[in-house]
Amino acid sequence: MSGQSNNPANFANRPREEVQNIASKGGQASHSGGFASMDPQKQHDIASKGGKASSGSFEKGSERARQAGRKGGRATGREQYNEEDDDDFIQQE
């Protein structure tokens, strides 16, 4: 395998002037978006939601949520949780 690649993302394959221009920006982001550049009030509104935004996996207090909570971490490691019987475990060999 040769050491030369034609990948344009590889700086060794770019013109020297282009590489110097990129390097002169020294860590400056190529975009101006993101949380830090937002209006302070918008930042506050987003941050104030804290952990309130849920993925919607479970409705609070639902039977499905209770079942998942009972399973806890029992399905990890060498033990496998048997869903047919809450008190039954299958030991993997």
Number of C-alpha atoms within 10 A of each C-alpha: 4 4 4 9 11 9 10 9 9 10 12 13 13 13 9 10 9 11 13 10 10 12 11 10 10 8 8 10 8 7 6 10 9 7 12 9 9 12 9 11 9 11 13 11 10 11 11 10 9 8 7 7 7 8 6 7 8 13 10 10 8 9 11 12 13 12 12 11 10 10 14 10 12 13 14 9 8 11 14 15 19 15 12 8 8 11 9 11 15 11 10 8 5
